[in-house]
Every structure is written in structure tokens, then in C-alpha cells.
């Protein structure tokens, strides 16, 4: 397979242009793609966080959900061990170690007059309420009040995740690989406002995959010529798709089309990656139970395995028909050798 033909510039010459362009493409055309994305926050609550600190046996946990597309915050607060029955619950506005005013009353109908219970945080549009900046800056806290401690008996600061992407916790699957490709400018995530999201569980489309692969290779997009019927001049992915074709990585999905909006399966991804690496598949040996010699992707899939790029999906299987998630894509890229491996 031919690769790197029709090179437009050397990698180092395109570096200042290509990766920012790719990031903008991913962000601009992933907004709807991120429609189901939410941020789940766990807020530990204790008397020690009160100002001044208390020494009661009260404990609590806030479980909050934030939708970055609607800016709506909602959730519940579970508490127990209060010194006397609860009287109210609120979200206040202030930094850690400072007391502040009530900004969101909590629905305490199931949690007032008890020492252990649950209060509901009503769906609240933080932008409309003028609270979005405080929320993003760790400037809100949950407070449960009791008869003995009317100023609050247990408190918990609502803190944002300390990672590049809010939906990729440091201990999450592929976190290190996602951080690596972000650091190399290969991805800017699927959403950047009001928080940065990567959408790790969403599937990759063929158009997005073209940007991922060619950007990882350090290649510039071709000038779109309308090579594929369904990727006309003006399509934001056209230059990258046609660069893939010029590099011998793809011939499309048939009938003169590329199918840019179709999800990429794991079997297809094996072909794309090995084609990008100029890999030549060997005869199928039956490494994976669900990839027999009759599978047209078998040789490429087993080449991924022998190259240490993939160990399958578990249980001796590769799951060739499953869509590739954005998290898996990061693993594939970082696990691959040069020239695909970010430098």
C-alpha cells in the first residue's frame, strides 16, 4: 500500500496549522454528537467543612448531574448522623472556607425533621440563575441545617474535576491515552463550553476518524476535489478523507461513497490503522474466537494483536462488529508504533 504520496508539506511545517484545524473541526461538528453527555459529581459532606468547623457525627453525600448543553444542575443529597433533626437544605455561593448566601433552595420535603434522610436538588439552569461562573469556579457548596446547628451541620464544596476533560476521570478507562492525544493537539474533545468534554463512550464516525488518523500522522488535508459522492466540496472532513484515499488508507465504502457519518467498527479500524502503518496482513490464524478465517478483516485484526496495538475486547474475542468508541480510538493511536504514535 502506498502511503505519504501527494504530501503537501512536511509534518513540522504543518504543525502550527493542522492540529488547531483538526481540533476546530472536531469541536464544531461534535456539538450535537455530545447531546447526551452529562457530568456526574459526587460531593462529600462533613461537619469539618462548616465555618467554623463542627465536630458532630453527621455525614452526607451529594450526587449531582450537570448537563453542559442546557447548563442544568440537578441531583440529590443523602445524609445521616445529624445531632438533631434537619431543618433545611440549600446550595450556597462561596468558596471553600467562606460562608455565603443561599442561592438554590433544596426540596427538603423528604428530608426535614429527620436525622437521616434525602433531599432533592431541583433542576436549575445555572446560567439563567447567574450561577454558572461560580459553579465552574468551585464557588458553590451544599449545606444541611439542623436544630442544633441552624447555620449548617454538614457542608460539601462542589468541585470540578481536575482533569483536561470533565468526563474523563483520572482513573477512568483510557484516561492516560486521552490525555496524551490531547497534549499532542490531536483532539480538543467533543465540547469545550462551559466545560471541556471528550465523550469517551461515543462512537467515532468515519469522517471524524479521517481527521484523527491523518492528524496523528502529522499530515495536512488535501484540497477537496469531490472525490467521493457523499463527501462533496464544502464538507468539513473532505480534505482529510481525500488525504486518506491519497495515502492508500481507504477506497471508500463502495459505489463511489465514503459514508462519512457511519460509525467505524473495530474490524474496519484494524484495516485503517494497519493501512496507515503500511502493515501487510498475514494469513488468518484464528487468534480471536469471533474472528474466523472467513472474516475479511481477520488478517488486519491479528496484525493489530501481534503489533501490541490491541488485545481484543475480552474473553478471547475482538468484537469486530462493535463500533469504536472515542476512548478506544485514543488507545489505538497511543498503542501504535511510529509514524502513528504521537511524538
N, C-alpha and C positions, 0 to 999 in steps of 0.2 A: 504494500500500500504506500502511496506517495503521501508525504507529509511536508509541510512548510513550503509547498510550491506557491508561487504568486505572493511571496512575502512582501508586505508594503514597507515595513521598517524593521529595524532590529528592535528586540524587546526593550532595551534600555531607552531607545528613542521614543517609544510609545508609552513608557511608564506613567508619565505625568498626565497623559490624556486618556488612555484606555481604561484604567481601573476606575477613575471617577465616573467615566461614561457608563461603564457596566453597572456601577452602584446606582446611578441615577435611573437606569433602565429597570433594575430590579425593584427599586422603591416605587417608581411611577406606575409600574404595571403589576404590582403585588398588593395594592391597597384593597381591592375587592377580594383578593386571594386571602387576605388576613381577616376577613369579616367575622370569622368565628373565634378569633383569638381573644383570650382574656388573661389577665394577670391575677393569680391567686396569692393572697398574702396571709401569713399566719402571724398573729400579734400576741406574744406572751405578755401576760399581765400579772403584776405583783404589787404588794404594798410598798416595796422598797423604791418603786418608781414615783411614788407620790412625792409632792413637795410641800412640807418636808417629808422625808421617808417615814413610813409606819412599820410596825413590827407585828402585824396581825397574821393570822393563818390563811387569809384569803388568797385565792389564786384564780386565774381566768385565762381564757384564750379567745382572741378574736379571729374569726375566719372570714376574710373579706375577698370579694371579687371585684375587679376593676375592668371595665370594657374600654379600651383605648379609642375605639371609633365613636362611642357615644359619650365618653367621659363619665359614665355612671358607676358609682360605687354602691355596693350592697353587701349583705352578709349577716352574720350572727355572732353573738358573744355568749360564751358559756362560762359560768363562774361557780365557785363553791367556797365554803370555809369562811364566809364573812362573819365578823364578830357579832353583828346584829343584822336583822333583815334589811334588804336593799330598799332604797327609796327612789332611785332614778339611775338612768344611764345616759351618757352623752358622748359625742365626739367634740373635743375642744381644739382650739387652734393655738398652738405654742410649740416651741422647740423643747427638746429633752431638758429636764431640769428647771423648766419655767411653767408657771400656771397661766392659763389663758381662758378666754371666754368660750361659752357653748356655741357651737356653730351647726351641729346636727343633733337634734334630739333623737334618742334611740327609742324604738317602740318597746316599752317595758311591760306590756300587758301580761306577758307570761313570766316576768322576772322581777316583779315588785312585791315587797313584803315577804321575801324568802331569803334564806342564807345561801341557797344553791339554786341555780335556775338558768334560763336562757333569755336573752333579749335580742330583738331583731333590728338590724341596721337597715332602715328603709332605703330603697333605690333613690340615689341622689345624684343629680347632674352637677358634678363639681365645678365645671366651667361656668354654668349658669349661676351657681351659688357664689362664684368668685373665690373658690377654694382650691382650684387646680394647682396653682403655683405652690401653695402651702403643702398640698398633698405630695407633689413631686419633690419638694424640698425637705421631706421628713418633718413637716411642721404641724401635723395633726396627731392627736392621741385620743384613745378611748379611756373613759373614766366611769367606774361604777361606784355609786354613792351608797352609804348606809346610815342608819340612825345614829350610830356612834361616831361615824366619820362623815359628816354631811358634805365636806369638801372633796370627798373621794376616798375610798378604801383600797381599791386596786386600780392600777393605771398601766396602759401599754402604749408605747410610741409606735406609730405606723411608719415603718421604714421601707424604703425602696430597696430592691435587690442590688447588691454591689457587684454587678457583672455587666459586660458590654451590652447584652440583650436581656431584657427583663424576664423573658420566658425561657431562658436557658440558665438554670441554677448551676453553681459551680460544681455540684456533684451529679448533675444530670447526664444522660446519655450523650456522648459526643461533645460534651462541653469544651474539652481541650481542643478538639479539631475545629469546632465552630469558631472558637476564639482565634485559632491560628489563621484561618482563611479571612477572618475579619481584619486581623492585624496586617495581613498582606494585601488588603484592599480588594479581595476577590468578591466579597459580599458586603452590602450595607444593611442587610436584613430585609424584612418584608414590610416594615413600618418604622418610621422614625419619630413620629409625633403623636401624642405627647411623650411617649416613651419609645425606646428602640426595641423592636421585636424581631425575632428570626423566624418564627413559625416552624419549629423543628419537625413537627409531626405532619405538616402539609406535604403533599406530593409535588415533585418537580415536573413542570411541563417541558415538552421538547424544545420550545423556544427559549425558556429560561436555562435549560441545560446547555444550549449552544453558547450562551453568554458565560456560564460557569466554566465550561471546558476551555473555550478559547481565551478567556481572561486568565485562567490558571496557567495556560501555556505561554502567556505573555504576548499573544497575537492580536493584531489590530483587526477590526471588522473590514470586510471588503466593501466597496461601493456597491450598493444594491442594484442588481440588474434585472430583478424579477424572474430569477431562475426557476423558482417553484410557484405554481399557480396560486397556492393558498398563502404565500408569503410575498405579497406584491411590494413594489416600490412604495415606501412610506411606512411599512411595517417596522416597528422599532427594533425587532430582532433580526431583520432581513440581512444586514451586513454580517452578523455573527453566524447565521445559518448558512449563508453562502460561503463564508470563510471555511466552515466545517466541510462543506462539499468540495471546495478547492483543495483542502488538506487531505481529502480522501477518507474523511471520518464518517461521512454519510452520503447516501444517494437518495435520501428521502424515504417516504413511506409508501411509495407506489403511485402510479398514474400521474406523475409529474408534480406530486404534492409532497409537502414536508410534515403536515399535521402538527403545526406548532403548539396547538392548545391541548394536545393529547398528553396524558401523563406518561412518563418514562417508566417502563417496567425494569426490574432488576436484571432480567435477561438482556434486554436492549442496552442497558447501561454497561454491561460487560463488554458488548461489542464496541460501543462508543469509546470507552476508556482504552481498551486494547488497540483500537484503531488509532487513537491519539498517540499511543506509545509505540506504534508500528509493530505491535505484537502479532505473531503468527500462530494461530491456534493449532494444537496437536490433535491427534485422533482422540475421540471421547473415551475416557476410561471408566466412567461411572462413579466419579468421586462423590457425587451427591445423589441421594436416593431419588429425588424428584426431578433429576435432570438426566434422562437416558440418552443413549446414542442417537435416538430419533429426534431429539430436540436440536433445532438448528443453531442454538446458542451454546451448546454444550462445550465445544472446544474453547470458546472465549471465556466461558464461566470458569472452566478448570484452569485456564491460564491465569485468571484473577487469583485463584486459590494458590497455585504454585508460586505466584509472584508475591504472596503475602498481602494482597490488597483486600481480600475477603475470605472469611472462614465460613460463610453461609449465614443462614438465619436461625440455626439451632436444630438439634436433633438429627444431624446428618443431612439436612435439607438446605437448599439455596433459595427457595421460594421465587422462581424465575418470573412468575406472572404477577407478583406483587408490585405495586408502584414504589418507586424510590422516594423516600422522604428527604426533606432538606437536611435533616441530621445525618442520614446515611450518605448523602452526597458529600458532605464535609468529610466523613470518614474515608470514603473512596479517594477523594482528592489528596488528603494528607497521607494516606497509606501508600499511595502510588509513588514510584520512583521518578526521577527526573526524566523528561522535562516537565512532568505534570506537578511534581511536588513543589509547593511554594518555597521560594528562597528568600 
